[in-house]
Amino acid sequence: MLFGNGIIDKQPESLLNFWAIYFSSFPDNKIKEFLLGQILSQQ
């Protein structure tokens, strides 16, 4: 699993890079913006 506390706590930059790559697979920018907003609001 990529979503371990160790990754989030120790490597926030790597996690953000993962999400950037993950979002690049979405064709719809509105979906990207919504999901990114959800993630950032949880930090």
Residue pairs with C-beta under 8 A, 6 or more apart in sequence:
2 18
7 14
7 15
8 15
19 36
19 39
23 32
23 35
23 36
26 32
26 35
